[in-house]
Amino acid sequence: MVDLSRNSLRRVVVTGLGAVTPLGPDFTSSWDGLVAGRTGVGPLTKIDASLFPCRVAAEVQDFDAGRFLDGKEVRRHDPFTHYAVAAAHMARDDAALHRYTDPQRVGVIIGSGIGGLRTIDVQSRILHSQGPRRVSPFMIPALIADMASGVAAIGLGARGPNFAALTACSSGAHSIGEAYHFLRLGKADAIFAGGTEGSVNAFSIAGFCAMRAVSTAFNDDPARASRPFDADRDGFVVGEGACVLVLETLDHALARGARIYCEVTGYAASCDAHHVTAPVLGGEVLAQTIGDALRESALEPGDVDYVNAHGTSTPYNDLCESNAYKLAFGEEAYRIPISSVKGATGHMLGAAGAFEAAVCARTIVTGIIPPTLNYERPDPACDLNYVPNVAIRREVRVAVSDNLGFGGHNAALVFQKFSPP
Amino acid sequence: MDRENVESRVREIIVKQLNVNAEQVKAESSFLDDLGADSLDLVELVMAFESEFSAEIAGEIPEADAEQLRTVKDVVDYILAKA
């Protein structure tokens, strides 16, 4: 029941993490791979790569959707829903959140950049070769981007707020931010929040190749293709997977004796209002977004111990972000360790911001900052500390994560070490 | 056409599409009430019958006919009558 008489803001904490990534079929193996400097980027194998100028990808391997859904359900849903359901179930187990006092106070907000692109690909072939009567009755439910949240809710029995933020590559971050808002306002007790993408398919690779957005210079050496902030970066590597975090109000987490990873203390969202895909290179809009999230947390640039960058490995993104950090943090920008996990995970698109939020949570708990892989040759325009190639140990009390999405969307989140009330 | 042959092909489709055990599929089993199908499953089932029996029933199963196909036996009778 929603108590509308109370209007004080709640504290929001992270109590569970679940993921399926190119580095592993769960969050722990993904994190271990990240810290060890392993890469999930390899040759593009799920489709006939010879057709495309880009022949590298960060594919999810060794994933069995049948562990989380029955055979009929597996057949009905697109891979982006399979990954989301798996990540949500693992997050629930990690949080040990198996029983709810009120299911309508438990929500699911899992964003996706695109939704069921593979389903669109497969069904449009059927439409044009066999006619409309052969199109699957499951096509629409399989492809609509909100379905990951819908299907996950069935398995979780979660009847609270349920939708998907749809902001391309910042969908995961916006979904977590919106979940934080709902909890902060007392409109839910717990929310499974994150992002998902099933993006390694012919339609998506063709589209990103046509945009000249993806790496093509490292087809013979895939492990080096995703190289955020490096001078030789030439585009992102399409990745896939999902990550879900359990966010709870502090009261709810304490009442059930939950283990707390960290606290979410700030969220800001904005739009460049500039171009469909290119960011504002000076970074002014992103910088203000990061500043807003810090102010909501009552923090100064000097308080920031770690920045998890969007760091896609495209020439524009990494320059825009480096400029934004200098504007947002001033001289502190040169001190703060900044890393992008996309050197290892590729660009998991709608899942990226969610996985990166989970990485911030784990960084705060462990004091280990994961590295930026393949940072070899400094770009004079990107001259900050990108934690090259090897993880470092550092106490992290405050971590900032930012993401940008086609459409000009920006999101910034602030995570802090939890201190009991 | 051989009834046994038609029935075994129909059962095979049902087992695959509805993800049920072969033993669950009896002649009188109702797709909706006994085999866990929903309305979207029924549409997909009819499409699968059309593909499997395209040689025998020559083309599509009209909507009005499809609505009458509620059990395994209904389907087998229908295909035998049309063949």
Interface residues (C-beta under 8 A of the other chain):
Chain A: D70 G71 K72 R75 R133 R134 S136 P137 F138 P141
Chain B: Q17 L18 N19 L40 D41 V43 E44 M47 E60
